[in-house]
């Protein structure tokens, strides 16, 4: 399957202005089947606007949007998507079971209730009214409603906000299962470890423009930074004076060093402390790459 066949939604030169604010500025974006695309960026970067264009909730001032080769407002295209946004208009008075039944009725080939309940982890909530659930429980139900139609594209806008560790792990597991089935997922999140764990591709938005695009590995490779951990008798204050060291901190019997010159720092560590042990060197994570990329964009 070539790239054009994989791409099932996207923006082409899309711009959108709100008064004096240019929220999106000639953005090109591709959503591909069987991949997680993470849209990352600081607050106000344009992530929610981009998703709103793809969902057909907004129209671009210039440029084009397509969803399965059709305008995103097209009913046939909309029946093939699911969405979990930061705000929802879910009726408070219905039970969770009633809500799942109602939302399934909107789709031509919905997922079974049993599958939906199992994937979203909401079995114990089925008989409870939505309005009486906690914020985290409501987010779990919103996820169930987003997947119950068996969508080909799933939009997840900050999906794990308010979730506990167990519920977050369930959502991550389900996302991986949906991708394995061929579902495309568009994810926005402020939890960069979430994007690092789930994303196949990353688009970084800043000031309404995509300033970096590629795999997680490609994003990380843009940053020369390395993180060194070791057990050492050296004090953080002494190591911090080395010219190649960006920062240093102690955690128990270990010190953790951030540097752009890992080989030089490791050699000096071994020279200064002959008793050094448990040496580890790690490439910068997505969080460090994101900070560097957005700083350069600013």
C-alpha positions in Angstrom: 0.0 0.0 0.0 1.5 3.3 -1.0 1.3 6.5 1.0 -1.6 8.0 -1.0 -3.6 4.9 -0.2 -2.7 5.1 3.5 -3.7 8.7 3.8 -7.4 8.9 4.7 -7.7 12.4 6.0 -5.7 15.6 6.0 -5.2 19.4 5.7 -3.7 21.0 2.7 -2.5 24.6 3.1 -5.2 25.1 5.7 -5.4 28.5 7.5 -8.0 29.6 10.1 -8.2 33.0 11.7 -10.2 34.1 14.8 -10.4 37.9 14.6 -6.8 39.2 14.8 -5.5 35.7 15.8 -4.1 33.4 13.1 -4.8 30.1 14.7 -3.5 28.0 11.8 -1.2 29.2 9.1 -1.0 27.1 5.9 -0.8 23.8 7.6 -0.3 20.5 5.7 -1.1 17.4 7.7 -1.7 13.7 6.9 -3.7 11.1 8.8 -2.7 7.6 7.8 -4.5 4.3 8.3 -3.1 2.1 11.2 -1.0 4.9 12.7 -1.1 7.1 15.8 -0.4 10.8 14.8 0.4 12.9 17.8 -0.2 16.6 17.5 1.9 18.4 20.0 2.4 22.0 20.9 2.1 24.6 23.7 -1.3 26.0 24.6 -2.7 28.1 21.8 -0.5 26.4 19.2 -3.5 25.4 17.0 -4.0 21.7 17.9 -7.7 22.0 18.8 -8.3 24.1 15.7 -6.7 21.5 13.5 -8.8 18.8 14.9 -11.9 20.9 14.6 -11.2 21.4 10.9 -10.7 17.6 10.4 -14.0 16.9 12.3 -15.9 19.5 10.2 -16.7 21.6 13.3 -14.9 24.5 11.6 -14.2 25.4 8.0 -10.8 26.8 6.9 -10.5 30.3 5.7 -8.1 29.1 3.0 -6.8 25.7 2.0 -8.6 22.4 1.9 -9.7 19.6 4.3 -10.7 16.1 3.4 -12.0 13.1 5.3 -12.0 9.8 3.3 -11.8 12.0 0.1 -14.9 13.9 1.0 -15.6 17.2 2.9 -15.6 16.5 6.6 -19.2 17.7 6.9 -20.3 14.8 4.7 -22.6 12.4 6.7 -21.0 9.3 5.1 -17.5 10.5 6.1 -18.7 11.4 9.6 -20.2 8.0 10.2 -16.6 6.5 9.9 -15.1 8.6 12.7 -15.1 8.7 16.5 -14.1 11.6 18.8 -13.2 12.2 22.4 -12.9 15.9 22.9 -12.1 18.1 25.9 -15.7 19.1 26.2 -18.8 16.9 25.6 -22.6 17.3 25.4 -23.4 13.9 26.9 -26.9 13.8 28.6 -26.5 13.7 32.3 -29.7 11.8 33.0 -29.0 8.7 31.0 -27.1 5.7 32.3 -23.8 4.6 30.8 -25.5 1.5 29.3 -28.2 3.7 27.7 -25.6 6.1 26.3 -23.6 3.4 24.7 -26.8 2.0 23.1 -27.8 5.5 21.9 -24.4 6.3 20.4 -24.1 2.9 18.7 -27.4 3.6 16.9 -25.7 6.4 15.0 -23.3 4.1 13.2 -24.0 1.6 10.4 -21.6 -1.1 11.8 -21.0 -0.4 15.5 -18.8 -2.4 17.8 -20.7 -4.7 20.1 -21.7 -3.5 23.5 -19.6 -6.2 25.1 -16.5 -5.3 23.1 -17.0 -1.6 23.8 -17.4 -2.1 27.5 -14.3 -4.4 27.7 -12.1 -2.0 25.6 -13.0 1.1 27.6 -13.1 -0.6 31.0 -16.5 0.7 32.0 -18.3 -2.5 33.0 -19.0 -1.5 36.6 -20.5 1.8 35.4 -23.2 0.6 33.0 -26.2 1.1 35.4 -25.0 4.4 36.8 -26.2 7.8 35.5 -23.6 9.8 33.7 -24.2 13.0 35.7 -23.4 11.2 38.9 -20.0 9.9 37.8 -16.7 11.5 38.8 -14.7 13.4 36.2 -12.3 10.5 35.6 -15.2 8.1 35.2 -16.9 10.4 32.8 -13.7 10.5 30.7 -13.7 6.7 30.6 -17.3 6.8 29.4 -16.5 9.4 26.7 -13.8 7.1 25.4 -16.3 4.2 25.2 -18.7 6.5 23.3 -15.9 7.5 20.9 -15.0 3.9 20.0 -18.5 2.2 20.1 -19.1 3.1 16.4 -16.1 1.1 15.3 -14.5 4.1 13.7 -11.8 4.1 11.1 -10.4 7.4 12.5 -10.4 8.2 16.2 -9.7 11.7 17.4 -8.5 11.9 21.0 -8.0 15.4 22.4 -6.2 15.2 25.8 -7.9 11.8 26.4 -6.2 10.9 29.7 -6.7 14.1 31.6 -8.3 13.2 34.9 -7.7 9.5 34.6 -6.0 7.4 37.3 -3.0 5.2 36.5 -5.1 2.1 35.9 -7.6 3.8 33.6 -4.7 5.4 31.6 -3.1 2.0 31.1 -6.4 0.6 29.9 -6.7 3.4 27.4 -3.2 3.0 26.1 -3.7 -0.8 25.7 -6.9 -0.2 23.7 -5.3 2.4 21.5 -2.7 -0.1 20.5 -5.3 -2.7 19.8 -7.3 -0.3 17.6 -4.2 0.6 15.6 -3.4 -3.1 15.1 -6.9 -3.4 13.6 -6.1 -0.6 11.1 -7.7 2.4 12.9 -6.0 5.7 12.4 -5.7 7.8 15.6 -5.1 11.5 16.0 -3.9 12.3 19.5 -3.3 15.6 21.3 -1.7 15.4 24.7 0.3 17.4 27.2 1.7 14.2 28.6 4.7 13.8 26.4 5.5 10.3 27.8 2.1 9.3 26.4 3.0 10.5 22.9 6.4 8.8 23.2 4.7 5.5 24.1 1.9 5.6 21.5 2.8 7.7 18.5 4.1 6.5 15.2 4.4 10.0 13.9 4.6 13.4 15.6 3.7 16.9 14.2 4.7 19.8 16.5 2.6 22.9 16.1 3.8 26.3 17.3 2.2 29.7 16.5 -0.2 28.0 14.1 2.5 26.3 12.0 4.0 22.8 11.9 7.6 23.3 12.9 8.7 19.7 13.1 7.3 16.4 11.7 8.5 12.8 11.8 8.7 9.7 14.0 9.4 9.9 17.7 13.0 8.7 16.9 13.5 11.4 14.4 12.2 14.0 16.9 14.6 12.7 19.5 17.5 12.7 17.1 17.1 16.5 16.6 18.5 17.0 20.1 22.1 16.2 20.9 21.3 16.1 24.6 22.1 13.0 26.6 21.2 12.1 30.2 23.9 10.3 32.2 23.1 8.5 35.5 25.7 6.9 37.8 26.6 6.1 41.4 29.4 8.5 42.3 31.1 10.1 45.2 31.4 13.4 43.2 29.2 16.2 44.4 26.6 17.8 42.0 28.2 21.2 42.8 31.6 20.0 41.5 30.2 18.3 38.3 28.0 21.4 37.6 31.2 23.5 37.1 32.3 21.3 34.1 31.8 23.3 30.9 30.0 20.5 29.0 27.3 20.0 31.7 23.9 21.6 31.3 22.5 20.5 34.6 23.2 18.0 37.4 21.1 16.7 40.3 21.4 14.0 43.0 18.8 11.3 43.5 19.7 9.1 46.4 23.2 7.7 45.8 23.0 8.6 42.1 23.8 11.7 40.2 22.0 12.6 37.0 23.7 14.8 34.4 22.3 16.5 31.3 24.9 17.3 28.6 25.4 17.8 24.9 28.8 16.1 25.1 28.2 12.8 26.7 31.5 11.1 25.7 33.6 14.0 27.2 31.6 14.0 30.4 31.8 10.2 30.8 35.6 10.3 30.4 35.9 13.0 33.0 33.6 11.1 35.4 35.8 8.0 35.1 39.0 10.1 35.6 37.6 12.0 38.6 36.0 9.0 40.4 37.7 5.6 40.1 34.9 4.1 42.2 32.2 5.2 39.8 29.6 2.5 39.1 26.2 1.8 37.4 26.9 4.1 34.6 24.0 4.7 32.2 23.8 7.0 29.2 20.4 7.8 27.6 19.4 9.8 24.6 17.1 12.8 25.2 13.4 11.8 25.3 10.6 13.4 23.4 10.0 15.9 26.3 13.5 17.3 25.9 13.1 17.3 22.1 9.8 19.1 22.3 11.2 21.8 24.6 14.1 22.4 22.2 11.9 22.4 19.0 9.4 24.9 20.5 12.1 27.1 21.9 13.7 27.3 18.4 10.3 28.0 16.8 9.7 30.8 19.3 
